[in-house]
Every structure is written in structure tokens, then in C-alpha cells.
Amino acid sequence: MENNLIIEITKDLEDTLTIKQTENLKITLVKCFSRYDIFLKNIEKKQEDIENSKLIDKFLSAKKIEGCSVKTIDYYRNIIFKMTSSIEKSIKIITTEDLRKYLSEYKEANNSSLITIDNMRRIFSSFFAWLEDENYIIKSPARRIHRVKTAKVIKNTFSDENIERMRDLCKNDIRNLVIIELLLTTGMRVGELVNLNISDINFEERSCVVLGKGNKQREVYFDAKTKIHLQEYLGNRNDNDIALFVSKNKPYQRLSISGIELIIRNIGKNINIDKAYPHKFRRTLATMAIDKGMPIEQVQKLLGHVKIETTMHYAMVNQNNVKISHRKYIG
């Protein structure tokens, strides 16, 4: 390796040095290198990188066992690897100040939002807490990095008028109409929707079982109108695919998440609805359910949330209902 470095240096200078000067430089470099172990740092750094990678892989394996999706695992891996590559230390000796400096510099360099920075903080907190629990480190350096305060953004829902306009647009497209009705009445995630098979539908109970986050199953429900549209859609199908929603043309492949997103986005564009996307139906259902008096615990169960706080973030309580309740209970 020492000879390779000498060759590299002299090669870079061959256009500016004479042959004699080059030979003298080689002699000088050999003498200098003999007095220093210049490769020790590189060797240590390589070993450090290997150990860091092993710890990260062990953490991700633990998250996989806990039921995290492939997408989540990849996101965790990317965030943690970027951090360790930037700090350039053994994970076992990273300090609170190292993490604070990294988050601050990352925010400035990428013009990141506070929400992004807090998401990164939560991942670091989870990672180092796991290392502490597994006795790889004595104390998590992320423990003293507190939650980043972010402004609460009110996320809109579909209005009753929006929903009726979407239904009207899709009256001659039964598949897209069923997609809208299922998203709205069940509150399921788009990822849960695309994984549904025809056999998952229980028409008698007007329900279906979906596989949610963490590979947890839950039962969701749809109304009578959706049941009728579903039966009509399936009755018009000319394929033998087991998927509930497939493309309209051969080879009738199962619709993907991006495919559903494109359908909803195009529907929104055609009737001038701003920001039409599948998840907005989920938030709309939560808001409608709470506005109509469904207990928040039941809405939580319906949406498959682990924490009730998440459900509260989804539901935008109608201000008019707040006024009515105030007059009813307070005067």
C-alpha cells in the first residue's frame, strides 16, 4: 500500500518534474513514510465502519422482528448510515453534542423542515435506546435531545360536496367508484387497499380484514351502498386474478399504491379538488366519525392506531359542532 501511494503521488507530478526530480521525490517519500505508520488510521477506520455496520444491521433485524415494513427498515437504515458516515466515529462513543451538531448542520445544509429533523431525532432515539438496552453502550446520547417543537398544520379533509362530485364523476367507472367508496367508508390505508383479495371481502357482514402496520390484522367495515357497487364491479370483471383491484386492460395486474394515487389525483384534477390523495379519505372518515359522536377509542380501533394521540391528529373536529356543544353543555 505504501508503494502504491508513492506511485500515485509521483504520477500526479510527472508533468511538472524531471526524471531526476521524480527519483529524488521517491527517495524522500520512502524515508518519510518509514518514520510514520500512516496507514494505521485507515485500518482503524475500516474496522470501525465494519463494527458500526454490524450494530446497525442488528438494530434493523430487531425492528424487522417487531413488524416494521421493508419501507420503514430502509428509511431507518438510510437515516442512521448518513449520520454515522458524517460523524465518523464508532457508534459506541458518539456523544449528545455529536448528534446535536449533526442535526443542526443537516438542517442548514438541506434546508430541512423541523418535522424532518424531529423524525430523524426519533430514529436516533430509538436506535441508541436499543443499543443501551442491549448493553452495547452505557447510556443513549440521544436521551437529552428533546422533541423538536413544530407548528401544527391543520390538514384538510374532503367536504361533503367534494365527495359527491367525485362520485358523480365516477358514475360510469365502477372500479374507481368502488375505490373511492371503500377508502371513505373503511378508512383503510392505501397500502392495505392494494393488498386486498376478492376472497377477503365478507359481503354478509359488509366487512373485510386488512393487514396493517406491524403486520397486525384488523377488521374494517363498509356500508350497503359500497356493497352494491362492489358486487357490480366484481360481476363485470373478465379476469381470474385474485386481487380485488386490477388494471382495466390485459394482463389485468393488481393495482399498485402509485396506481391508486394516480387515479385519485386525476379524479381531483378533473373536478378541481386541490390535493386529492388516498390518505385524505382516511382523515375524512375519522373527522366524520367523531363529528357524528363515535367515541374516539372506537375510531382509534377502526383506523388501527396504537396511540390515541395519533387518532386525534387525524380528526379535524368541525368547529360548528364545537359551538353547538358549547351551547348544549355550557350555555
Helices and strands as residue ranges (DSSP letters): H 2-12, H 19-34, H 40-65, H 70-87, G 91-93, H 96-110, H 114-133, H 160-169, H 174-186, H 190-194, G 198-200, E 201-202, E 207-211, G 213-215, E 217-221, H 224-235, H 257-270, H 279-291, H 296-303, H 308-314, H 319-329
